[in-house]
Amino acid sequence: MREATVPEKTQQQQPDVPDTREEARTLAPPVDIFENKDGLVVVADLPGVGKEDADVRVENGILTLKATAKSELPGEALRHEYELRNFFRQFQLSEEVDQDRIKAEMKHGVLIINLPKREETKPKQITVQVS
């Protein structure tokens, strides 16, 4: 699995309509990738993101992580020294990953994605028989 440099799809602008939108700035969340006997495990730190605000999808062999961070602080802020940003990151998946069995879970701002290997790519023990 490698990080993809595929840009997010954008809408085509009409030539006579000025662009009045500011492009959204996002952060690439820090990610750890582990391999176990069943496949790969991706662990992404997404502080300020709840389960309902995380979007994990696979399209054309690209794993996309999008998340919206929200502040849980009560009241109106008098001064902002930092601003919460949304998260965005993409990875190119190998053909060994079974895309139909990918699972994701969120625990305390940490997103854990399990990318299982296809059965035919897992190593198999061959029993030797004596004749």
C-alpha angles and dihedrals in degrees: 000000000000134000111265125224093205110137119229113260114266131193119253114252120229109240096236097045115084118229106249098168125098113226111249114247116220138185125231104232118228109258135194119199121200131183122216133169092276100046139280131332120205117199115192126184109224108170115195093018123121127202092260092052096055120091118193119177142158121215127165091349094307120122109211125195118194124169138171117216118214130189116235094195117126122236134013119310116240094197134015118209094167136022127218112241131197119249128236131172136152134200132191109232123217121234089252091074116094098224093191093062100047112133131189133192134179124217122175095330094318118114116207117194121188114206106189122203120242112261093242092056096051116101113255130207112231115210113224113219126204117225 
